[in-house]
Amino acid sequence: MRKLHLTLRRLLFLGGFVCLALLAYAWLRQRPQDLPWTDLDLAQPVGLFTGRKLAALTGDPQRCKALLDRAGVDYVAMAPGGADQCAYADAVRLKRDADAIALVPAAVAPSCPVAAALKLWEWQVVQPAARRIYGQPVRGIRHFGSYSCRRMYGRSQGDFSEHATADAIDVAAFVLKDGRQVSVAKDWQGEGKDAAFLRDVRDGACDLFSTVLSPDYNAAHRDHLHLDQAERGAMGGRACR
């Protein structure tokens, strides 16, 4: 009798596990963005593997540009530039339409994977946070640039920065529709709306970029959010600080 009870328990456990697995599979079929093997779609909400799929686009610039095209993103593909450790071949300059956030200065041309992540960040994170917290959208993002042929922290030795291949951008401030500016340097600290907004957009960026560094990381990032698409493999580490 005892063996029968143990067998029944095992069967019930196995049945419950199978049911949960089937329910999970059915749910995931409705959310392809949460599966590692599905194609990236910029029209889908952010999923568990969206950030890694965006970073993987570095090896496939044509596919990246095709994703921008399908999403209706207006951009200009830039000619390859730089040399050696500072060579880049997939930079794009985003063009602002009536509903898009303007990058200021406008001449910045990050890599296509960074540009794609910026658009998802705008649509899925920045604008929803701005409307929720301020009751108005963001009309501009001020930045410190993307491409810079240099090593990390400007050192004379060591690894090259993701900026060296235009695979990063440093965001300094957000300009609201009414013209007010929310600055990382001035507004990060505190408990008010501005600090809450900056932390919301930082946290949301962590789902889209390989590396997100803020004033919480170190003094070198006291006045900006560093966003990059460093390639670390499909299951590689990600940094959010």
C-alpha positions in Angstrom: 0.0 0.0 0.0 2.8 2.4 0.9 4.5 1.8 -2.5 1.1 2.5 -4.2 0.8 5.8 -2.3 4.4 6.8 -3.3 3.7 5.9 -7.0 0.5 8.0 -6.9 2.3 10.9 -5.4 5.0 10.7 -8.1 2.4 10.5 -10.8 0.6 13.5 -9.4 3.8 15.5 -9.2 4.8 14.6 -12.7 1.3 15.5 -14.0 1.4 18.8 -12.2 4.8 19.5 -13.7 3.6 18.6 -17.2 0.6 20.9 -16.8 2.7 23.8 -15.6 5.1 23.2 -18.6 2.2 23.2 -21.0 0.8 26.4 -19.5 4.2 28.1 -19.6 4.7 27.1 -23.3 1.2 28.4 -24.2 2.0 31.7 -22.5 5.4 32.0 -24.2 3.8 31.4 -27.6 1.9 34.6 -27.0 5.2 36.4 -26.1 7.8 35.5 -28.6 10.0 38.3 -27.3 10.6 36.1 -24.2 12.1 33.3 -26.2 15.8 33.3 -27.1 15.3 31.7 -30.6 12.6 33.9 -32.0 13.4 36.8 -34.3 13.6 40.3 -32.9 10.6 42.6 -33.7 10.8 46.2 -32.7 7.0 46.4 -32.7 6.8 43.9 -29.8 7.0 44.9 -26.1 10.4 44.4 -24.4 11.0 40.8 -23.5 13.5 38.7 -21.6 15.9 38.4 -24.5 15.3 41.7 -26.3 18.5 43.2 -25.1 20.7 40.3 -26.1 19.0 40.2 -29.5 19.7 43.9 -30.0 23.4 43.4 -29.0 23.7 40.5 -31.5 22.7 42.8 -34.3 26.3 44.2 -34.3 27.3 41.2 -36.4 24.5 41.8 -39.0 24.1 45.5 -39.9 21.8 44.8 -42.8 19.4 42.9 -40.6 19.5 45.7 -38.1 18.7 48.3 -40.8 15.9 46.1 -42.1 14.4 46.1 -38.5 14.5 49.9 -38.4 12.8 50.0 -41.8 10.0 47.7 -40.8 9.5 49.7 -37.6 9.2 52.9 -39.7 12.3 54.5 -38.2 13.6 57.3 -40.3 17.4 57.3 -40.5 20.5 57.8 -42.7 23.1 55.1 -43.0 26.6 56.5 -42.6 29.6 55.5 -44.5 32.1 53.2 -42.7 34.8 55.1 -40.9 37.7 54.9 -38.5 40.5 52.4 -38.6 41.9 49.4 -36.6 40.4 49.3 -33.1 38.3 52.4 -33.9 36.7 51.2 -37.1 33.0 51.2 -37.5 30.7 50.1 -40.4 27.1 50.2 -39.1 26.6 53.8 -37.8 23.2 55.4 -38.5 21.9 59.0 -37.9 18.4 59.0 -36.7 16.1 61.6 -38.3 13.4 63.2 -36.2 9.8 63.1 -37.3 6.9 64.9 -35.7 6.4 62.3 -33.0 10.0 61.3 -32.2 12.3 62.5 -29.6 15.1 64.6 -31.0 18.7 63.8 -30.1 20.7 66.9 -29.3 23.1 67.5 -31.0 21.4 65.9 -34.0 24.5 64.9 -35.8 25.3 62.0 -33.6 25.5 58.6 -35.4 25.7 55.6 -33.1 25.8 52.0 -34.3 22.6 50.5 -35.7 22.1 48.3 -32.6 22.4 51.3 -30.3 20.0 53.3 -32.5 17.5 50.4 -32.5 17.7 50.2 -28.7 17.3 54.0 -28.4 14.0 53.8 -30.3 12.7 51.0 -28.2 13.8 52.9 -25.1 11.9 55.9 -26.4 8.7 54.0 -27.2 8.6 51.5 -24.3 10.4 53.3 -21.4 11.1 57.0 -21.7 7.8 58.3 -23.0 5.6 56.1 -20.8 7.6 57.2 -17.7 7.4 60.9 -18.7 3.7 60.8 -19.3 3.1 58.9 -16.0 5.3 61.2 -13.9 5.0 64.6 -15.6 1.8 64.3 -17.6 3.7 65.2 -20.8 6.2 63.6 -23.2 9.9 64.2 -23.7 10.8 66.1 -26.8 14.6 65.9 -26.7 17.5 64.0 -25.3 20.8 65.8 -24.7 23.9 63.6 -25.0 27.7 63.8 -24.9 28.2 61.9 -28.1 28.6 58.4 -29.4 31.8 57.8 -31.4 35.2 58.5 -29.8 38.4 56.7 -30.7 39.7 56.1 -27.2 40.3 53.5 -24.5 38.1 53.1 -21.5 38.2 56.2 -19.2 40.6 57.8 -21.7 43.5 55.8 -20.4 46.6 55.3 -22.5 46.5 51.5 -22.0 43.8 48.8 -21.6 40.6 47.9 -23.4 39.1 50.2 -25.9 35.8 51.8 -25.0 32.6 50.8 -26.8 32.6 54.4 -28.0 35.6 53.5 -30.2 33.2 51.7 -32.5 30.2 54.0 -32.1 28.6 51.2 -30.0 27.7 53.5 -27.1 26.0 56.8 -26.3 26.2 59.0 -23.2 22.8 60.6 -22.2 23.0 63.8 -20.1 19.5 65.2 -19.9 15.9 65.0 -21.0 13.9 68.0 -22.3 10.2 67.9 -21.6 7.5 69.2 -23.9 7.2 72.4 -21.8 10.9 73.1 -22.2 12.0 72.1 -18.7 15.2 70.0 -18.6 15.8 67.0 -16.3 19.5 66.6 -15.9 21.4 63.6 -14.7 24.1 65.8 -13.1 21.6 68.0 -11.2 18.5 65.8 -10.6 19.8 62.2 -9.9 19.9 62.7 -6.2 16.8 63.1 -4.1 13.3 61.7 -3.7 11.3 63.9 -6.1 9.8 63.4 -9.5 13.0 64.1 -11.4 15.0 61.6 -9.5 12.3 59.0 -9.9 12.1 59.6 -13.6 15.8 59.3 -14.1 15.9 56.0 -12.2 12.9 54.6 -14.1 14.6 55.3 -17.5 17.9 53.9 -16.2 16.2 50.7 -15.0 14.3 50.4 -18.3 17.5 50.8 -20.3 18.9 47.8 -18.6 16.5 45.6 -20.5 17.7 47.0 -23.8 21.4 47.7 -23.6 24.3 45.4 -22.7 25.8 48.0 -20.3 24.0 50.8 -18.4 26.2 52.9 -16.1 24.8 55.7 -14.0 25.9 58.0 -11.1 25.3 55.0 -8.9 28.3 53.3 -10.5 31.1 55.8 -10.0 32.0 59.5 -10.1 33.0 59.2 -13.8 29.3 58.8 -14.6 28.0 61.5 -12.2 26.6 63.5 -15.1 25.4 61.0 -17.7 23.9 57.5 -18.4 26.3 55.4 -20.4 24.4 53.0 -22.7 26.2 50.5 -24.9 25.8 47.3 -26.8 28.9 45.4 -25.9 28.9 41.9 -27.4 29.1 39.2 -24.7 27.4 36.3 -26.4 23.9 35.1 -26.3 24.1 34.2 -22.6 26.8 36.7 -21.6 26.8 39.0 -18.7 25.1 42.3 -18.6 25.9 45.4 -16.5 23.2 47.6 -14.9 24.6 50.0 -12.3 
